[in-house]
C-alpha cells in the first residue's frame, strides 16, 4: 500500500526525512535496508528518536519486511539504540549477519525483535513482530 501513511521506495534510494525524523509508515525490505536507513538518519539528523513521538511514543514508524515475517520499529526508538545497531551491523559485516531473535517482551508475549548476540533486548530499541510467535526463534 502506498500513500500518505506508507513510504515505499526503491532499494538503495535514500528516504526523505521530515523535520529530522523518519516519516511514519516507512517500509524497508530486509535488515540491510534498515541498516542503510538508520545510518542515513544518524548522519542527516540530530533528533533523539527515530520518529516524531508526540502522543504516540509506542507507535511504529518503520516496517521491516522479511521473507515470512514483518516487524516494526517504534518511533520512540532512541538515537543511542539506532547507533548501537548500526555499529553492531558494521562490526558483523552487515545487518544480515547479526544474530536476529524474537524474544518475550516484558508482558511475556514473544514478539520483541533483537539483533544482539546475547539474545537480550537493546535498551531503547523497540522492535516487535506484527504477530506474536509461539516460541523464541529467528525471524524470517
Buried (B, 14 or more C-beta within 10 A) or exposed (E): EEEEEEBEBEEEEEBEBEEEBBBBBBBBBBBBBBBBBBBBBBEEBEBEBBBBBEEBEEBBBBBBBBEEBEBBBBBBBBBEBBBBBBEBBEEBEEBEBBEBBBBBBEEEEBBBBBBBEEEEBBEBBBBBBEEBBEEEEEBE
